[in-house]
């Protein structure tokens, strides 16, 4: 009922007007660009980290898993504050600034915020995926002369394809929906760092409920399409 009310309460004439507005087009485009970029980066890190946590034993493994999982338990505002301090008040800021990189109140900050919000979820999914793959298959591959990388590429990755698709979809959904972390690190600047959740927040603040409801509907549609694509891909795999 709560979800249905989002589609029943708004005036559809208002929605049609707002959905073609410059602000909505900017917000949707920025959300998709940053969401896709963040998802690609998340998967590049989640795959090797999830595999390492599943296959290797090393000192401090439990601590590493706890640190990786901690952002899941954090409120997004707290995670955003931690990132703001990391990229704005430490020596890392100076190192990045010397390379011309600034994450604070910029579009790069959106990607960073989405990345750190979604990464723990992707790692958990990939670790669980590799846990269910029999390691004996990899041992056989290695015994036949294949390197660890060749075994990972030709044996582990194909067997993990369902988990990879699931991880990508969940990561994309988390990236698109990230609000608090983006608000603190990248700011909520109108037509600058304005992704869809920021559009919803800003327009509620302004009292412009038509635009706020429209951005909520667009977020719901994007999330639905992501889940729909995942279901179709899972069936075909």
C-alpha positions, 0 to 999 in steps of 0.5 A: 500500500505504501508503495502504491500510494506513491503512484496514486497520490500525485497528479499525473499532469504534474508528474508529466510536467516535472519529468521533462524539466531540466532539473529532472533530466540533469538529476536522472542523467547524473544518477545513471552516470555516477551509479554505473561508474560506481557499480563498475568500480565496486565490482572491480574491488568486490571480486578479488576481495570476496574471492580472497576472503572465501579462499585464503586463510590469513592472520586478522581475517576476522578483523578484516571481515568486521571492518568491511562489514561495518559500513553496513551497520553505520547510518549513511550520515555517519559514513558520509561524515567519516569520508568527509573527514578522510578526504577533507582533513587528512594527509590523503586530501593533500596527496589527492589535491596534488594529483588534481583530485577532490572528492569534497562537494564534487561529482567525484564525491558522489562516486566515492560516496556510492562506492563506499556505501555499496562495496560491503554489500557486493563483497558479502555477496561475492564471498558467499558465491565463492563459498558455494563453489567447490574448491576441488574444481580449482585444485584440479585446474591447478594440478593440470598446470593452470596458473591461479589467475587462469584458474580464477578466469576460466573456472571460478568466474564462470561458476560465479556468474549468478552471484556476479549478476546479483552483486552488480544489481544490488550494487547499482540499486544501492548506488542509485539510492544512496542519499546520506553519504552523498549529502555529507561528502558531495553536498546537495547542490542544485544542478551540480551534485543533484542526483535523484535522492538529492532532488527528492530531498531538496524539493521536499525542503522547498515545499515542491511536492510535485517534483519530490514525488516525481523523483520518488517515482523515477527512483522506484522505476529505476529500481524496478527495472534493475530488479527486472533485468536481474530476474531475466538475466538469472533465468538465462544464465 
